Amino acid sequence: MAPAGTVNVLLVSARDGWADRVRAVDPDRLLVHEVSGADLAEEGDTLYPSRWPKRGPSGSGADAGRLLREAEVILLGLPYPSRLYTRTGRLGWVHHPNAGASNLWDSDLWGAPVTVTSSRGSNYALPIAETVLAGAMTLARGLHIRTMRRADFAGNVVLSGKTMGIVGLGGIGGHVARMAKGMGMSVLASRLSATDRMRNVGPVDEVLPASLLHELLGRSDVVAICVMLTKQTEELFDADAFAAMKPGAILVNVARGEVVDEHALMASLEAGRLGGAYLDVYAGELHGEPPPDRLLTHPAVIMTPHISGVADETGAVGFDLFLEYLRDYLAGKPLDNVIDWDRGY
């Protein structure tokens, strides 16, 4: 059912210029306000992620609280305060412009009886996929090695003809599959919704159920972690998973650091079993913890500061999706990408 009358929209930690674009969707019905996540925080709240700087206009906490109580629609950027839902009064829908629902674990929105949507499958998918291939190729060709000695490049490999294993065949994984296939690689992938093996699914030669992860790892020369962080995928890459990987394989993680048991990762690197790792994320990153020195300084590891989605054309993809969903919301149409709290995304 379409909402009646004026709709109050609250933009939390929004970027400059977004408010005007929201108003333009329906200037006669939308009452749009902006507030920073820091201004919404009250005593006892924590901001997530703690490492992110405050964004958006600064105002009084009292005004921010009133705007939160009156909001029917919230565009929830980062950072945000841990207590949000319990302080609302008219809330009907929240859109999180990021892809990962795990960003909401620390919020009282998690599991709340309100519609929450995400930008899963679209947000930054293309540049992240390109980064997966760039990281894999850098390690395979030894481009991260700072030396002028030919002998140090003796272990370089050609990726064409090798196998790319994609853990999580969503929006990012689909782009990775297409690019890897274009490089002449065979492509395996796992998908949570798969109940049996499926062959020749688009550019993917074989899709395996998530239960066959270790088989995928044993057959892959490059493993790309593109899976959502959920309670089920937390430390999915444990000691058993690393033991199942093909010797000399390359690991690429552009998902969340918590998907990997970093102690098991280091053990595999130090044993010489893993050929190398490109990590755009690490456990504890979003809580302001520094990267582990053992990973940061390891010669077979490349680390970047969560920049795989940074590019020239994609900075507002999640926001553009919000505008699309806002038109649907005003028209009373069902929304896509509604987070399933039991599934975790």
C-alpha distance (Angstrom), angle and dihedral (degrees) to the residues before:
residue distance angle dihedral
M1 . . .
A2 3.78 . .
P3 3.81 115.7 .
A4 3.80 115.3 -108.3
G5 3.79 125.6 -130.1
T6 3.78 126.4 -11.2
V7 3.79 117.8 0.5
N8 3.81 117.2 -150.2
V9 3.80 111.4 -143.4
L10 3.80 120.6 -168.6
L11 3.78 119.3 -162.6
V12 3.81 110.6 -157.3
S13 3.81 116.7 -159.1
A14 3.80 90.9 -15.1
R15 3.78 127.3 171.4
D16 3.78 124.6 -106.7
G17 3.79 112.9 -80.1
W18 3.80 96.9 19.3
A19 3.82 95.2 105.9
D20 3.81 92.3 59.8
R21 3.78 91.5 50.6
V22 3.80 91.1 50.5
R23 3.82 92.3 50.4
A24 3.79 89.5 50.5
V25 3.82 90.7 63.2
D26 3.82 89.6 72.3
P27 3.83 114.4 -12.7
D28 3.81 93.0 -176.6
R29 3.82 96.7 54.5
L30 3.79 107.3 28.9
L31 3.80 123.5 84.6
V32 3.80 104.8 -170.6
H33 3.80 127.7 -165.1
E34 3.79 133.0 174.1
V35 3.78 129.2 -146.7
S36 3.78 135.3 163.5
G37 3.77 120.2 -116.5
A38 3.79 88.8 -122.9
D39 3.81 91.1 58.7
L40 3.81 90.4 52.3
A41 3.80 92.4 55.3
E42 3.80 117.1 103.9
E43 3.78 130.7 -171.0
G44 3.78 108.8 -59.7
D45 3.81 94.0 24.1
T46 3.77 123.8 118.7
L47 3.78 125.1 -152.6
Y48 3.79 119.6 -125.7
P49 2.92 124.4 -120.7
S50 3.78 92.7 24.3
R51 3.81 93.5 -163.5
W52 3.80 94.1 59.6
P53 3.81 120.0 95.9
K54 3.76 121.1 -120.9
R55 3.79 113.6 -89.4
G56 3.77 133.9 -164.7
P57 3.80 134.3 26.2
S58 3.78 120.0 -29.1
G59 3.81 119.1 -127.7
S60 3.77 140.6 152.2
G61 3.77 119.5 -63.1
A62 3.81 90.2 -127.3
D63 3.81 92.7 57.6
A64 3.80 90.7 44.6
G65 3.79 90.9 52.7
R66 3.80 91.9 50.1
L67 3.79 91.7 49.6
L68 3.80 89.5 50.9
R69 3.82 92.4 51.6
E70 3.81 91.4 50.3
A71 3.81 97.2 44.4
E72 3.79 118.9 114.1
V73 3.81 94.2 174.7
I74 3.81 126.1 32.8
L75 3.78 128.2 -169.0
L76 3.79 99.1 -157.7
G77 3.79 113.0 -154.2
L78 3.78 127.4 171.7
P79 2.95 131.7 -52.8
Y80 3.81 104.3 39.1
P81 3.83 133.7 164.8
S82 3.79 120.4 -103.4
R83 3.83 93.7 -123.0
L84 3.77 110.7 58.6
Y85 3.80 115.4 120.3
T86 3.81 95.1 51.4
R87 3.81 90.0 57.0
T88 3.82 95.6 53.1
G89 3.79 125.2 94.1
R90 3.81 108.0 -175.9
L91 3.79 103.3 23.7
G92 3.80 116.1 152.4
W93 3.77 105.0 158.5
V94 3.83 140.7 11.3
H95 3.80 125.1 -166.6
H96 3.79 120.0 -160.4
P97 3.83 106.8 -159.8
N98 3.81 92.6 -153.2
A99 3.78 124.0 84.7
G100 3.80 99.8 -129.1
A101 3.80 118.0 79.3
S102 3.81 88.9 -165.4
N103 3.80 85.8 81.2
L104 3.80 85.6 75.8
W105 3.81 97.7 54.2
D106 3.80 91.6 99.8
S107 3.80 93.3 49.8
D108 3.80 129.7 86.0
L109 3.81 85.1 -127.8
W110 3.80 88.0 79.3
G111 3.79 105.5 103.9
A112 3.80 93.5 -2.1
P113 3.84 118.0 146.7
V114 3.79 94.5 -109.9
T115 3.80 133.6 97.5
V116 3.81 110.8 -96.3
T117 3.80 121.3 179.5
S118 3.80 131.5 -171.8
S119 3.78 137.3 -163.1
R120 3.79 92.5 -113.8
G121 3.78 114.2 159.9
S122 3.79 97.3 17.1
N123 3.77 112.2 48.4
Y124 3.83 111.4 103.7
A125 3.82 90.4 -30.3
L126 3.81 97.3 141.8
P127 3.84 99.8 49.4
I128 3.81 90.8 42.7
A129 3.80 90.4 53.0
E130 3.80 90.8 49.3
T131 3.81 88.5 51.2
V132 3.81 90.2 54.1
L133 3.80 90.4 57.5
A134 3.81 92.4 42.0
G135 3.81 91.6 52.9
A136 3.79 92.9 46.6
M137 3.79 93.1 48.1
T138 3.80 93.2 46.1
L139 3.80 90.9 55.8
A140 3.81 95.0 39.8
R141 3.80 92.6 52.1
G142 3.80 95.5 37.9
L143 3.80 93.9 -121.4
H144 3.79 90.2 146.1
I145 3.80 91.5 62.5
R146 3.82 111.9 102.1
T147 3.76 103.9 -151.7
M148 3.78 142.4 99.6
R149 3.82 93.8 -143.0
R150 3.80 113.7 112.6
A151 3.79 91.3 -152.1
D152 3.82 91.1 66.1
F153 3.83 90.3 65.0
A154 3.79 96.5 51.5
G155 3.79 93.0 106.5
N156 3.82 96.4 57.1
V157 3.79 116.8 131.6
V158 3.81 136.3 -160.7
L159 3.80 114.0 -121.9
S160 3.80 95.8 -156.7
G161 3.79 106.2 98.7
K162 3.81 92.3 21.3
T163 3.82 126.5 106.8
M164 3.80 126.5 -102.0
G165 3.80 113.9 -155.4
I166 3.81 115.0 -160.5
V167 3.79 118.2 -163.1
G168 3.79 104.2 -157.8
L169 3.80 116.0 23.5
G170 3.80 99.3 -149.7
G171 3.79 130.8 119.9
I172 3.80 94.9 -52.9
G173 3.79 93.9 39.2
G174 3.79 91.4 51.5
H175 3.81 91.4 55.8
V176 3.82 90.9 46.4
A177 3.80 89.5 52.4
R178 3.80 93.0 51.6
M179 3.81 93.3 47.9
A180 3.81 94.2 45.1
K181 3.79 90.8 49.6
G182 3.80 89.2 51.3
M183 3.81 88.4 55.7
G184 3.77 90.6 56.3
M185 3.80 97.1 -101.9
S186 3.78 127.0 139.7
V187 3.80 110.8 -120.7
L188 3.79 129.7 -142.3
A189 3.79 122.9 176.0
S190 3.78 140.1 179.1
R191 3.78 123.6 -142.0
L192 3.79 127.8 -172.6
S193 3.80 92.2 -140.2
A194 3.82 93.8 52.4
T195 3.80 112.6 106.0
D196 3.79 96.8 180.0
R197 3.79 140.1 9.6
M198 3.78 114.5 -67.0
R199 3.79 122.7 -167.5
N200 3.80 130.6 -151.0
V201 3.80 97.9 7.8
G202 3.79 100.5 170.5
P203 3.82 107.3 -61.0
V204 3.83 91.7 -13.5
D205 3.79 115.1 99.7
E206 3.79 93.4 -160.1
V207 3.80 134.1 6.7
L208 3.80 115.3 -157.2
P209 3.80 129.7 -164.4
A210 3.80 114.3 -105.2
S211 3.80 88.3 -109.7
L212 3.83 89.0 69.0
L213 3.81 94.4 58.2
H214 3.80 93.6 124.8
E215 3.79 91.4 54.3
L216 3.81 89.7 52.9
L217 3.80 90.4 49.3
G218 3.78 92.5 50.6
R219 3.80 92.5 52.8
S220 3.83 99.5 43.3
D221 3.79 129.2 92.3
V222 3.80 91.1 -170.6
V223 3.81 122.2 30.1
A224 3.81 117.8 -161.4
I225 3.80 116.3 -164.7
C226 3.81 106.1 -148.3
V227 3.79 98.5 147.3
M228 3.80 124.8 125.3
L229 3.80 116.4 -105.9
T230 3.79 107.6 -113.3
K231 3.79 133.3 150.9
Q232 3.82 86.1 -92.9
T233 3.81 95.9 51.5
E234 3.81 97.1 42.8
E235 3.84 105.6 122.5
L236 3.80 89.1 -4.4
F237 3.80 86.6 152.6
D238 3.80 98.0 65.6
A239 3.81 131.1 150.5
D240 3.80 91.7 -74.6
A241 3.79 91.7 51.9
F242 3.80 92.6 51.0
A243 3.80 90.1 47.5
A244 3.81 88.4 54.6
M245 3.81 93.8 53.9
K246 3.77 121.0 104.1
P247 3.83 110.3 -99.6
G248 3.79 110.6 -98.6
A249 3.81 94.0 18.3
I250 3.81 121.5 150.3
L251 3.80 120.3 -125.7
V252 3.82 122.0 -152.1
N253 3.81 120.4 -172.9
V254 3.82 118.8 -170.8
A255 3.81 94.9 147.4
R256 3.81 116.7 72.6
G257 3.78 128.5 -43.1
E258 3.79 91.7 -127.9
V259 3.81 90.8 67.9
V260 3.82 86.9 73.3
D261 3.80 128.4 63.5
E262 3.79 95.9 -136.2
H263 3.81 93.7 -160.8
A264 3.81 88.9 57.6
L265 3.80 89.9 45.7
M266 3.80 91.5 53.5
A267 3.80 91.9 46.8
S268 3.80 90.3 53.7
L269 3.81 91.7 48.1
E270 3.79 93.9 47.2
A271 3.79 91.4 48.0
G272 3.80 88.9 54.6
R273 3.79 91.9 -122.2
L274 3.81 96.3 116.5
G275 3.80 114.3 62.5
G276 3.79 94.8 -149.7
A277 3.77 144.9 -48.3
Y278 3.78 135.2 -129.3
L279 3.82 110.2 -159.6
D280 3.78 123.0 -174.7
V281 3.82 89.1 170.9
Y282 3.78 138.5 35.5
A283 3.79 136.5 -170.5
G284 3.79 114.1 -83.9
E285 3.80 93.0 17.1
L286 3.80 96.7 123.4
H287 3.80 91.2 48.9
G288 3.78 91.5 59.1
E289 3.79 98.0 -102.7
P290 3.83 116.4 146.6
P291 3.81 120.0 -114.6
P292 3.81 114.9 -92.6
D293 3.81 110.5 -92.8
R294 3.80 91.7 -138.7
L295 3.81 90.2 61.2
L296 3.77 96.2 37.1
T297 3.81 93.2 55.4
H298 3.81 100.9 34.8
P299 3.84 110.5 118.6
A300 3.81 93.0 -137.5
V301 3.83 94.7 50.6
I302 3.79 128.7 84.2
M303 3.82 115.4 -166.8
T304 3.80 127.7 -172.2
P305 3.84 127.5 -178.0
H306 3.83 99.9 -106.1
I307 3.79 93.6 -73.8
S308 3.82 101.2 132.8
G309 3.81 90.7 110.6
V310 3.79 96.2 46.9
A311 3.80 110.1 111.3
D312 3.78 143.6 132.6
E313 3.80 100.0 -96.6
T314 3.79 110.5 30.3
G315 3.80 109.6 60.6
A316 3.81 94.9 112.0
V317 3.81 102.9 36.0
G318 3.80 93.8 116.5
F319 3.80 90.3 46.2
D320 3.80 92.0 50.5
L321 3.79 88.3 52.8
F322 3.82 89.4 51.4
L323 3.81 90.1 55.3
E324 3.80 89.5 51.8
Y325 3.80 91.7 48.9
L326 3.82 91.2 45.5
R327 3.80 90.2 59.3
D328 3.81 88.8 50.3
Y329 3.82 91.3 47.7
L330 3.80 92.4 51.8
A331 3.81 89.6 49.1
G332 3.80 92.5 49.9
K333 3.80 93.4 -114.7
P334 3.83 122.8 146.3
L335 3.80 115.2 -97.2
D336 3.79 125.9 -125.4
N337 3.82 125.5 -133.5
V338 3.80 94.8 33.4
I339 3.81 107.1 173.1
D340 3.79 114.4 -113.1
W341 3.81 104.1 -147.2
D342 3.82 93.2 -157.2
R343 3.80 93.5 50.3
G344 3.79 91.8 42.3
Y345 3.83 100.7 -128.7
